[in-house]
């Protein structure tokens, strides 16, 4: 097993972007296939009946077949037209045993995929022969699967901590006390988020079964469990991923409600430029992305490309693509940025990006520990910003500043570390047909509940179909059933409430009270108080 603790510095060589710090970055590149996942579950009896799945030889193979089946159904539903890639290499699965369910190996996965192809549920199967490296096998889920309605549960990753190597491959790591502490923080944060009611109250969002839709993008509110991804070392990367709110467009994130309360999103101001300048012992003056003659958003992207790239040519190539092939324009912009930031030029094309992400993820860990683990306040992280109930905004701002100075060091412009958040505005929702569930109910009329309230995946039993909507189906092909009428289950009306503190916080409180009482009793029985000598 490799000793990853000894490889904390990224390689500074010019090669493809193996140090990409973002997890699930295939979502941002429409030309990339979606990797096969094992995180979706559906009720096994209903799934086997709907797809006419045969009985497999072993229980483990049956489990893998159901995992793959659920994944391609959800892929067809959430990512129509996107190919799904998978590996036919035994080494690929052996390297991931720390992260995958039992039996999720080459033999069982390929057996399941080949069977689903035979049944017609996957099409255009590009099965790569042995020995061809660099390109995985891939297929397209049968588009008709998108019309199959079965309750789905997204399970948290087997490991809350994921380690990748320099090329982005998932690799095993040695467990230790430090890793245990990081994992425990993630678990406790997830426990608080699981019991929080997270509602997206933006205009134009419609409920479609368990999904939310707005225009051409889909959200799945059951995704509430976070995990962390490190990139080659415990000080590289480490950002929190997995929450469905992270995929919501920035203009809509200000319309979140947490346990019925309006929210504020507060983010760090120019966090990586500010860290770089702080490390150089210089206060950042002005807007780091304000370059005369250039659009600010382009300059922000270019700055981050320069910091992340391993060499100048890599940075130039990436920026040229962003500028629609304008190589000379990219060269000029790079020179303008270097002139603006000549005092910190050594950080450009130095592969510093994942190290900087390691620092901002440490800040996020501190914020979530103080806000969510210790106080029980639900906080939704979005990498370098946080969504919080507006009544806790001031506490969040203070803790974000404290976290920055704890990780990076004291700064002369503490007040500029955090941006001012934008206040939310009330909107009339058209999310559930013509019903506005936020409008006060007429006398005698029941008030409809929100169809957008996300239920916890911990509260959903994937093995039971009780209390779930039943949809009539008809086969559009010999194997794929089509939903005719899907009905949203009704919800009882709930008053706006505060979520009770999770068990671990209550236990900590009770233990603290017991310790205080014991200390008081000991103090009261000391000689001065009890007449002793």
N, C-alpha and C positions, 0 to 999 in steps of 0.2 A: 504493500500500500504506500503510495507516495506521501512524503512528508510535506504537506502543503504549507505548514507553518514556516518553512524555510524559504518559500518562494513568494515573498511579499511584494517584490518590485516587478512591474510589468516589463516585458521585453521591449527594448527600444530598437526594433528592427522594422524595416519597411516591408510589410506583408499585408495580406487582406485583413479586414477589420475584425480580427478575432477578439479584440478587447471591447466589443460592443457591450455597454453596460446595461442595456435594457432587456428585460425578459419579455418574451412573447413579441419580439420586434417584427415577426412575420406579419403581424396585424397592420403595420405601417407600410409594408411593401407588398402591393397587390400582385407582384410577379412571383412571390414566394409561396410555396405550399404550406399548408397548415400541418404541423406535426400531429401524428396520432397520439391521443391521450387516453388515460385510463381513469379519469376522474369523474365520469358520469355514471350514475346508476339509475336503473328503472326497475319497477316491480318484475321479478323474474318470471312468474307465471304469466302475467299479462304480456310481457315482451316475447316470450316463447310462443304464445298463442298468436299474437299479432303477426309475427314474422314466420310462423310455422317452422320454428327451429327444431331440428331433430335432437334426440337424446344423445349426448356425447358419452365417450367411454369412461371419463373420470369426472369427478366433481370439480376439480381444478380447471380442466379444459372447459367445462360448462361455464364456470365463473368468468374465464377470459373471453369466451365467445360473447357473453352478455355485456361485458365491459366494452368490447370492440363494437358490438351492435349499437349500444347506447351512444357511443361516441360518434359514429357515422350518422346516426339520426339527428343528433344535436348539431353536427357540422352542417348537414343539409339544411337545417332550420335556421341556424345563426349565420352561416357563411356560405350562402348559395353560390354555386359555381366554382368554389375554391377546392383545389385538389388537396388530397391528404397524403402526406409522405410517411413512410415507415422504413425500418431497416430490416434486411434479411441477413444480417451479420450476427453471429453468436456473441462476439465480443461486445457488441453494442449493448446487449441486454445484461451481460455479466457485469459490465461497468455500472449498471443502474440498479442493481439488486437492493441497494440501500434505500431506494426511493419508490420501488414498484411493488405491487401486491404479489403475494405468493403465487408462483406458477406463471407469472407474466414473463415468459421467455420466448426464445426464437421459435421453438417447435409449436408451442400453443398459439402464439400470435399469428404465425403464418398459416397454421391449420384453420384458425377462425376466419382469417381474411380470404383464404382460398374457398372455404365453404360459402361465405357470404357472396363471393363472386359467382359461384355456381348457382346460388339461389337468385341472382339478379339484383342484389342490393348494392353492389358496387360495379361500376362500369369503367371502360377505358383504363384497364389495369396495366400499368407499365411495370412489369416484374423484371427487375434488373438481374442479370446473370451474375454468378459468383466472379469475383476478381475485378469488377468494375467499381472503382472507388470514386468518391467525390459526389455521386448522385444517388440518392436513395430511391427505392421503389415508390410508386405513387399510384393513386387511383382517384376516381371521382365518385362520391356517393350518388346513388340513384336519386335524382331530384324529387321523385315522388315521395321519398322518405320525409320530406319537409312537411307533408300533409298528415303524417301520422302523429296523433296526439296521445302521448303517454306521460304521466307524471315523471319528472326527472329531478334527481338530486345531485348537486355538485358537491363532492366530498373534498375536504381539505387534503392537501398533499400528504402522503405518508410521512414525509419529513418536512417540518416547518422551516428547516434550514437546508438550502440547496447550494452545492458548490459546483462551479464550472471551471474548466481549464482555460488556457489562453485562446483556444480555438472555439470556445463556446460549448464544448461538450460537457455533459454532466459527469462528474467523477465522484468516487467515494472519498470520505474524509475520516480522520481519526476523531472519535468523540473525546471530549474532555470537560472539565468543570466549566470552562469559558463557554463552550458550545452549549452545554446544558443550561447555563444562565440565559443565553440568548434565546434558546428554544422556549424556556419557561416564560420569558417576557411575551413572546409571540402568542403562546397559548393563553395567557391571561388576558391579553388584549382581545383575542378572538372570543373569549368567554364573555367579555363585556359587549362586544359588537353583536354577538349572537342573540342577545336579549334586547338589543336596541331596535326601535322601529325607524327605519330609514325610508323616507318618502321623497320622491322627486316631483315637485309641485310646479313644473315648468309648463308653460302654454304649449299645446300641441303634442304632448306625450299621451299616448293611448295604451291601454292595457290589452294585451293579446294573449290570453291564457296566463302562463307564468312569466311571459316576457313583457317588456315595455318597448314601444316603438316611438320614434320621432323621425318623420321623414324616411330616410333610407338607412338609418342605423338602428340596431337592436340592442337592448340591454336585458340582462338576466339578474334580477335583484336578489336571487338566492345566493349569489357569490359574495359572501361576507367574511370569509376566512382569509387571513393574510399569511404570507410566507416571505422569507428573505432569500435573495440570490446573491451569493458572493462569487467573485470572478478571479479565481486563482490565488486567493489568500484572504485571511480574516480582516485585513485592512483595505481590501479592494472590493468595491461594490458594496453589497449588503443592503440594497434598497428593499422596501416592502412592496410586494405585489399581491394580486389576487382579488382585491375589492372591486366590485362592479362599478363603483362610483369613479374609479380611475379612468374608465373608458367613456365617461360622460363628457360631452363637449364643454369647454371652459365657460361659454356664455350661459350654459344651463346649470352649472354647478352651484350658482348662487341661489337656486330655488330649492335646495334640499331642506327638508325638515327632519330634525332628530328628536324622536319622542314627542312630536307635535310642536316643537319649538323651531322658530326660524334660525338660520345659521349664518355664520360668517366664514369666508375662506381667507385665511391669512397666509401669506407666503414670504419667504426670504427674498430680499432685494438683491438681484444680481449675485447669487450666492457663490458661484465659482470664481468670478472675477474678484469678489470681495475676499474670498479665502486666499487666492493667489497674492493679492496685494498685502494682506495681513502677514502671510508667510515671508514676504519680502521686506516687512517692516515699514510699509508705506500705507498711508490712508488713501483709499480710493476716492478720487475727487470727480464729481459729476457722474454722468451716465456712461458706463463702460461701453454701451452699444450705440452711442451717439457718434457716428462718423459722418462728417459733412459730405453731402452729395449722395448718401446711400440710405436706403430704407432701413429703419431700426430692426425690424424682424429679420431681415437678411443679415444684418451685422451680428445679431445675436446668434443666429445659426452658424455663421462663419466663425465667430469667436469659439464656439463650442467645438466645431470641427477642428480648428487649429489646436485646441488643447487636447482633444482626444486622439488625433492622428499620430502615427508612429514616425512619420517622416514628412518632409515637405511635399513630395510627389503624391503621397496618399492624401494629404490635406487638399492639394490642388485638384486632384481628380474628383474628390467628393464635392468640393465647392463648385467645380465646373458643371457637374451634373445638376446641382441645385440651381445653377444659373443658366439652365437650358443649353449647355454646351459652349457657353461664352468663356473660353479659356483665358483670353486676354483680360476680360473683365474680372475673372476670379483672381488672376495674378495681381491686378491693380488693387482689388479689395484687400487681399492679404497684406500687401505692402502698406496700405492705409491703416489697417488694424495694428500692424507692428509698429508703425510710426506713432500711433496714438498711445500704445502701451509699451513703449521702448524699455521702460524700467523693469518689466516682467517678461521680456521677450524670450527668456530661457525656457518658459513654460510651454511655448508653442511647439507643435508637432513633437511632443515629448512623451506621449502615451500617459499623460497625467490624469486623464479623465476619470478612470476607474478609481484611482487613489482619491481624487476629490469627491467622487461619489461615496467612497468609504467614509469620508469625514461628514458629508451631509446625512448619510444614513445613521451615523453615530448620533448626530443631533436629533434625528427623528426618533431613535431609540430612547434618548433621554426624555424628549417631549412626551412620548407615549407612556413611558414608565411613570412620569410624574402626573400626567393628566388622567390616563385611563387605568393603569394598574393600581396606583396609590389612591386616586380619588374616585374611580369608577365613572368618569365622564367619557362618554363615547366621542372619540375623535377619529375622523376619517383622513388618513394620510394620502397625499397625492405627490409623493417624492419629496419636493422641497416646499410644499404647502400643506395646510391642514384645514379641514372643515370641522367647525365646532359649534355647539349651541351658542347663540349670540350672548347669552348671559355669562358665558365663560371666556369671552374674547380677551378681556384684559389679562386674565390669568395666562392664557395661551401666549399672548404677545410677550409677557415678561419671561415666561419659561423658554420661549424660542430664543430670546436675546441671551438668556443665561446659558442655554445649551451651546449657542455659537461661541461665546467667550470661554466656556469650559473646554470645548474641543479645539478651537483655533487660538484662543488667547484674547486678552483684553484689547479693545480697540478704542480709538479716539472718537469714533462716530457711532456709538452704540445706538443712538436714536434712528440711524439709517439702516440698521441691519434688517428690519422687518418693514414690509410695505404696509400702507394703510389699506384695510380691506374695503371692498365695495359693499354698501348696504343693500340688503335684499329688498325687493319690492313685491307687494301683494299682486297677484294676478288672478283673473277668473279662469278656472281650469275647464277645458273641454275634453278632459282625459277619458271620461266614461260616457260616451254618447253625448246626450244633451244634459247630463246631470252634473251639477257643480256640488261636489260633496262637501265643500267648505262653506257653502251658503247656509245661514241659519234655517232650520227646518220650519215649515209652516205649522201652526197649531194643529195638533192631532195627526200630523203626517210624520212618518218615520224618517229620520235623517239617514240618507245612504252613507255607507262607510266608504273609505278610500279604496279603490281597486289597485292603488299603487303601493300600498304598504308591503314592504318586503318581509316575507316570513323567513325565519331562521332555518338553515339546512339542518340544524341540530334538532329542530322540532318536527321534522318530516321523517317518517319512517319509510325508507325506500322499499321495504319488503311488503308493505301493506297498501291496498288500494282503498281503504276505508276513508270516507268523507272526501273522496276525490271526484271530480266531474267525470261522468261517463259519456263518451261520444259515440254516436252511431257511425259505422264505417262501411264502406263498400270498396271492393277491390278495383283499382284502376288498371292493374296488371295482375298476373296470377299470384303475385306474392305481396304487393305493397297495398295496404289498406289506406283509404282516403277519408279524412274526417269530413262529415257533412255538417254537423252542428256542434260547436264547442261552447260550453256554457261556463261562465265565470262563477265559482262558488260564492255564495253570499257570505258576508262577514257580519258578525254582530257589531253594533255601534259601540265604539270605545271612547270614553272620555280622555281628554288630554291628561297624561300622567307622567310622573317621573319613574323611570325604570328602577326597580329595587337594586340595591347593591348586590353584586354577585357573591356567591358563597365564600370565595376565598377572601374577599374584603370583610365580610361579616365575621369570618373566623379570626382574621387578624385583629379586628376591633375587639372581639370577645377576649382574645388572648391578652391584648394590651390592658383591658379593664381588669382581668384576673391578676395580671402581674402588678398593676398599680395597687390593687387591694391587698395583695400579699405583702408588698413593700410597706404599705401603710400600717398593716398589722404588726410587722416586725418593728417598725419605728415606734409604734405606740407601746410596745412591750420592752423597750430598752430601759436601763436602770433609771434614767431621769424621769421616765413616765410611769414606771410600775413599782417604784420604791425599792429597786434592787440596789446592790452595793456597787 
